[in-house]
Structure formats: structure tokens, C-alpha cells
Amino acid sequence: MMKHACYVAVTGLEKRYGETAVVSDLSFQLAAGEVLAILGPNGAGKTTTIKMLLGLVTPTAGQATVLGQNMSIPTQMRQGVQQIGAVLEGARNAYWRLSVRENLRYFGGLRGMRRHQVEARADELLVLLDLTEQQKKEVRLLSRGMQQKVAIANALMHDPAILVLDEPTLGLDVQTAAVLEATIKQLAQAGKGILLTTHVMPLAERLADRILVLHKGRQVATNETKKLLQQFDRRSLVEVKLETAVSPTMQKQITTHFPALQFAADNRLEWVAPQQQEVVALYRFLDELGCSVTSVARQEPDLETVFLSLTR
């Protein structure tokens, strides 16, 4: 596949249950070598979207294609599913009482791979995911992080073009999550198209090339991660710290003159998205009141700030 080949194309996708729209007018693409993070509060439609891509749920309207295969047409859907590996939260992604290698053999067999293909591919994945030393151990005896690696290896056995990861770092400690994050980056660099859902905003900000935000079944933002953050630069927060606490009477005087200001503490003010001249005017006003300013700092928005703003 070409480096920027389109692996997934979703256009006007909708899913309704009776009068309730779970997903409405959803459109996005996933390219080779790209990590796309789908973010949203619980009930936003993330799981339904993934299930439509996997052919587990039939769309009410719109279309989802996987490498050109229409996932609403049964014969094409079977071809499309062959190009997807998935690790879904709450699903059986590995068998606890089988060893790591036995798991790989089992999932390879499910995909119709020949025995020699299974063993060769298992060897590759054991090295890629640093599981060689654990290959003879039962999965139930491994750490949570190792178990997650086994689940990913199982999903990659048939060498799919696309990997779907649902909350991949859930329940992992910081160090193990960092290792898994590096693995996901490595897979993307190797050309896999990766679609992930997560509630861990710093992970999505570091890992995703593009972000899709869902809220109440609707797409409220889709953009490259850096560009999405840049869109919110104007909404940055300015924090003003004063040398001493300000009385309630003086606080009221200040906020009456500058209604957009809020006192976060007796000696700390916060102002969302002020213009530079407004900050200068505030500084002069405080000086006239005899309030000494110790610092003025602008805090640029991170992905969590952007997400909360979009999903209020």
C-alpha cells in the first residue's frame, strides 16, 4: 500500500434505534501510517462507530468502506473485516489458560492461516512486541501490560492493514502504558492505520495524528491534532497573581470593570481569551487600586481543555 493510501472512508454515517440517533452524519478518513483518536464522553457513539466499521452493526444511513469494501454489503464486508484487527474493551481478546504462542496459533487458525504461516508470523510478533521470553507462559500468569500486548499480537496475526484499539492503556501503570504507546507508534510507522478510543487525553495528544471528537452522537471536531489545538489558541487562559489578598469589596470593583474576569482565589485572577490591550488595561487599573501584580502568565490549552470545551 502507498504510504498515504486511504484505508477507511466514512461518509454521512448514521445509526438510529427507533427515534433515537446514536450516531448522526459522521464522516472521516483513516490513512495508512496514521493514528486517529476518537474521543467523546460515555454514550457519545464511539463504540457504535467502531462496531459499524467492524460490520457488527448495520448503519441506518451513510457508508463506511474499508480498503474500498462497503461494510454494509455482506460479501464486501467479509473482505473488509479481513483487513482489520481489533482489541475491544470487554471482548475476549486472548485466552487466559493458553500460552502466548498457543493464543497466536489459535487466532491465526481462526483467520484461515496455514500452519507454517502461523509459526512464522508468531515468531515475528513475539519479537516485535517483546514477548519471546513469555511465549510459553499462560496468559493468566502475565502482567496486565503483557496481557494487553498478547491481545494486540492476536489481532495482528493475519497482518491486517488496520488496527482498532479500544481504551488500550486502561488499567495499566504509567511505565507499562508508555511501553505500549511506543509499540503503537512503531506499528503506525510500519504503515498500519490505527484507530483508537481513549479517555486519556495526554495519550491522545502525544499519539494521534488526527483527532475526532464525538458528543451526543454528533461529530463536533475533526482535525490534525496540532491544528485542533491551534484553533483554541485564542481561548487561552491568562492568570494574574497579586502580591496580597484582595477584599470582597475590591474584588467586586475589579470584576464590575472587567466582567470576563474571575477570582480563582483572593489573590489570583483568571481571564479566558483576553486581548493584549485588555491585559494592559487591567494592569493599569490594578495599579491605580494599589494592587501589586507579581506575575501574569498565559496558559495555552491542552487537548483536555479543548475536549471539555467541545463537549460541555
TAMOHU-V376972 format. One record per backbone hydrogen bond with DSSP energy under -0.5 kcal/mol. NH is the residue of the N-H (numbers start at 0). CO is the residue of the C=O. Records with the same first field share a line. If there is no record, write none. Layout:
BEGIN
NH=CO + CO
END
This chain:
BEGIN
4=1
6=4 + 29
7=29
8=64
9=27
10=62
12=25
13=60
14=22
16=19
17=15
19=16
20=18
21=14 + 19
22=14
23=216
25=12
27=9
29=7
31=4
32=190
33=30
35=33 + 193
36=34 + 209
37=35 + 195
38=36 + 211
40=213
43=40
48=44
49=45
50=46
51=47
52=48
53=49
54=51
55=50
56=50
59=13
60=13
62=10
64=8
65=68
66=6 + 64
68=65
69=67
70=63 + 68
72=69
73=71
75=72
76=72
77=73
78=74
79=75
80=76
81=77
82=79
83=80
84=161
86=163
87=85
90=87
92=90
95=93
97=94
99=133 + 136
100=134
102=98
103=99
104=100
105=101
106=102
107=103
108=104
109=105
110=106
111=108
112=107
117=113
118=114
119=115
120=116
121=117
122=118
123=119
124=120
125=121
126=122
127=123
128=124
129=126
130=125
131=125
133=130
134=130 + 131
136=133
138=97
139=95
140=137
141=138
146=142
147=143
148=144
149=145
150=146
151=147
152=148
153=149
154=150
155=151
156=152 + 153
158=155
161=82
162=192
163=84
164=162 + 194
165=86 + 163
166=164 + 196
167=196
169=166
171=168
176=172
177=173
178=174
179=175
180=176
181=177
182=178
183=179
184=180
185=181
186=182
187=183
188=184
189=185
190=187
191=186
192=160
193=33 + 191
194=162 + 192
195=35 + 193
196=164
197=37
200=198
203=199
204=200
205=201
206=202
207=203
208=34
209=34
210=222
211=36
212=220
213=38 + 211
214=217
216=43
217=214
218=23
219=212 + 217
220=212
222=210
224=208
227=223
228=224
229=225
230=226
231=227 + 228
232=229
234=231
235=232
236=298
237=270
238=236 + 296
239=237 + 268
240=238 + 294
241=266
242=291
245=265
250=246
251=247
252=248
253=249
254=250
255=251
256=252
257=253
260=257
261=269
263=261 + 267
264=267
267=264
268=239
269=261
270=237
271=259
272=235 + 270
278=274
279=275
280=276
281=277
282=278
283=279
284=280
285=281
286=282
287=283
288=284
289=286
290=285
291=289
293=240 + 291
294=240
296=238
298=236 + 296
299=297
305=301
306=302
307=303
308=304
309=305
310=306
311=308
END
